[in-house]
């Protein structure tokens, strides 16, 4: 599971919740790269982008 899109997505999500959006944005990008059709992964990457001002 360590190199799965789900793994990277979870890191992105939890990082956003705890105020580390800038640090975890790259993990959201990696999750979407691995599974580009997953809307949940796109959502969490979008959250990280918004929190870092990348609109």
N, CA, C and O of each residue as an XYZ file, in Angstrom:
220
protein
N       0.810     -1.199      0.000
C       0.000      0.000      0.000
C       0.852      1.261      0.000
O       0.354      2.329     -0.357
N       2.096      1.173      0.382
C       2.919      2.357      0.569
C       3.066      3.191     -0.701
O       3.141      4.417     -0.612
N       3.108      2.582     -1.855
C       3.235      3.349     -3.089
C       1.915      3.468     -3.827
O       1.897      3.741     -5.028
N       0.823      3.269     -3.131
C      -0.481      3.348     -3.773
C      -0.993      4.791     -3.760
O      -0.572      5.610     -2.943
N      -1.888      5.071     -4.664
C      -2.508      6.394     -4.713
C      -3.254      6.669     -3.409
O      -3.257      7.798     -2.920
N      -3.880      5.647     -2.853
C      -4.623      5.819     -1.598
C      -3.700      6.266     -0.463
O      -4.069      7.128      0.334
N      -2.527      5.693     -0.390
C      -1.549      6.061      0.637
C      -1.185      7.540      0.539
O      -1.222      8.265      1.534
N      -0.832      7.982     -0.676
C      -0.428      9.377     -0.864
C      -1.593     10.324     -0.625
O      -1.413     11.419     -0.092
N      -2.789      9.899     -1.023
C      -3.969     10.717     -0.804
C      -4.241     10.914      0.683
O      -4.578     12.017      1.113
N      -4.098      9.869      1.456
C      -4.332      9.975      2.905
C      -3.348     10.938      3.552
O      -3.719     11.721      4.425
N      -2.111     10.878      3.128
C      -1.123     11.816      3.670
C      -1.531     13.249      3.327
O      -1.449     14.140      4.173
N      -1.961     13.464      2.109
C      -2.391     14.790      1.690
C      -3.572     15.268      2.538
O      -3.560     16.392      3.041
N      -4.577     14.430      2.695
C      -5.782     14.785      3.434
C      -5.465     15.135      4.891
O      -5.872     16.186      5.387
N      -4.742     14.255      5.564
C      -4.426     14.480      6.976
C      -3.530     15.713      7.136
O      -3.708     16.500      8.065
N      -2.581     15.869      6.237
C      -1.724     17.054      6.292
C      -2.520     18.336      6.160
O      -2.238     19.315      6.850
N      -3.505     18.342      5.287
C      -4.369     19.524      5.136
C      -5.143     19.797      6.412
O      -5.271     20.944      6.840
N      -5.658     18.734      7.016
C      -6.436     18.896      8.246
C      -5.612     19.479      9.384
O      -6.132     20.203     10.233
N      -4.323     19.158      9.394
C      -3.466     19.613     10.484
C      -2.626     20.838     10.141
O      -1.705     21.185     10.881
N      -2.935     21.491      9.028
C      -2.272     22.745      8.706
C      -0.968     22.617      7.932
O      -0.161     23.547      7.935
N      -0.746     21.505      7.282
C       0.487     21.290      6.533
C       0.250     21.169      5.028
O       0.927     20.402      4.343
N      -0.710     21.929      4.527
C      -1.088     21.825      3.113
C       0.096     22.040      2.172
O       0.244     21.324      1.182
N       0.919     23.003      2.477
C       2.063     23.276      1.595
C       3.012     22.077      1.545
O       3.550     21.744      0.489
N       3.205     21.449      2.674
C       4.127     20.312      2.743
C       3.574     19.054      2.080
O       4.344     18.217      1.607
N       2.254     18.911      2.039
C       1.673     17.673      1.524
C       1.083     17.798      0.120
O       0.606     16.809     -0.437
N       1.108     18.982     -0.449
C       0.550     19.168     -1.789
C       1.175     18.205     -2.793
O       0.477     17.677     -3.660
N       2.456     17.975     -2.688
C       3.127     17.065     -3.631
C       2.600     15.644     -3.520
O       2.618     14.901     -4.502
N       2.130     15.253     -2.336
C       1.565     13.920     -2.172
C       0.191     13.833     -2.829
O      -0.181     12.796     -3.378
N      -0.551     14.924     -2.766
C      -1.823     14.974     -3.481
C      -1.608     14.879     -4.976
O      -2.358     14.201     -5.679
N      -0.588     15.557     -5.460
C      -0.249     15.490     -6.885
C       0.119     14.058     -7.275
O      -0.280     13.571     -8.333
N       0.876     13.397     -6.415
C       1.301     12.024     -6.709
C       0.101     11.080     -6.748
O       0.034     10.203     -7.608
N      -0.844     11.251     -5.825
C      -2.041     10.410     -5.809
C      -2.831     10.573     -7.100
O      -3.282      9.587     -7.683
N      -2.999     11.810     -7.546
C      -3.752     12.056     -8.775
C      -2.994     11.533     -9.994
O      -3.613     11.060    -10.947
N      -1.693     11.611     -9.975
C      -0.897     11.067    -11.074
C      -1.083      9.553    -11.177
O      -1.184      9.005    -12.275
N      -1.128      8.888    -10.029
C      -1.280      7.435    -10.020
C      -2.701      6.984    -10.369
O      -2.891      5.907    -10.934
N      -3.689      7.803    -10.035
C      -5.092      7.447    -10.310
C      -5.849      8.716    -10.719
O      -6.607      9.272     -9.924
N      -5.645      9.169    -11.954
C      -6.174     10.460    -12.391
C      -7.696     10.536    -12.473
O      -8.236     11.640    -12.552
N      -8.399      9.427    -12.458
C      -9.854      9.458    -12.558
C     -10.564      9.453    -11.206
O     -11.791      9.543    -11.151
N      -9.811      9.349    -10.127
C     -10.417      9.285     -8.804
C     -10.773     10.692     -8.327
O      -9.890     11.507     -8.060
N     -12.055     10.965     -8.224
C     -12.530     12.305     -7.839
C     -12.147     12.669     -6.411
O     -11.913     13.840     -6.115
N     -12.080     11.693     -5.536
C     -11.701     11.952     -4.150
C     -10.264     12.467     -4.072
O      -9.965     13.383     -3.305
N      -9.387     11.876     -4.863
C      -8.000     12.308     -4.863
C      -7.889     13.715     -5.441
O      -7.119     14.539     -4.949
N      -8.662     13.979     -6.487
C      -8.681     15.318     -7.079
C      -9.192     16.338     -6.067
O      -8.673     17.452     -5.985
N     -10.199     15.961     -5.305
C     -10.766     16.848     -4.294
C      -9.729     17.206     -3.232
O      -9.567     18.378     -2.891
N      -9.038     16.217     -2.719
C      -8.060     16.469     -1.663
C      -6.872     17.276     -2.175
O      -6.344     18.129     -1.461
N      -6.453     17.011     -3.402
C      -5.395     17.834     -3.989
C      -5.887     19.271     -4.150
O      -5.141     20.222     -3.918
N      -7.143     19.416     -4.547
C      -7.734     20.756     -4.674
C      -7.788     21.485     -3.347
O      -7.546     22.691     -3.286
N      -8.102     20.766     -2.291
C      -8.109     21.366     -0.959
C      -6.720     21.887     -0.607
O      -6.575     23.006     -0.116
N      -5.711     21.074     -0.857
C      -4.342     21.502     -0.571
C      -3.976     22.730     -1.421
O      -3.308     23.641     -0.934
N      -4.403     22.754     -2.661
C      -4.120     23.904     -3.511
C      -4.783     25.170     -2.972
O      -4.154     26.226     -2.898
N      -6.044     25.057     -2.601
C      -6.759     26.226     -2.081
C      -6.096     26.736     -0.812
O      -5.912     27.940     -0.638
N      -5.740     25.820      0.067
C      -5.120     26.216      1.332
C      -3.758     26.867      1.152
O      -3.303     27.610      2.021
N      -3.108     26.593      0.032
C      -1.800     27.201     -0.233
C      -1.914     28.407     -1.161
O      -0.904     29.009     -1.526
N      -3.154     28.763     -1.546
C      -3.351     29.930     -2.394
C      -3.200     29.645     -3.882
O      -3.158     30.576     -4.686
N      -3.118     28.382     -4.257
C      -2.986     27.999     -5.667
C      -4.379     27.799     -6.252
O      -4.872     26.675     -6.347
N      -5.002     28.903     -6.640
C      -6.365     28.834     -7.155
C      -6.352     28.631     -8.635
O      -7.411     28.547     -9.256
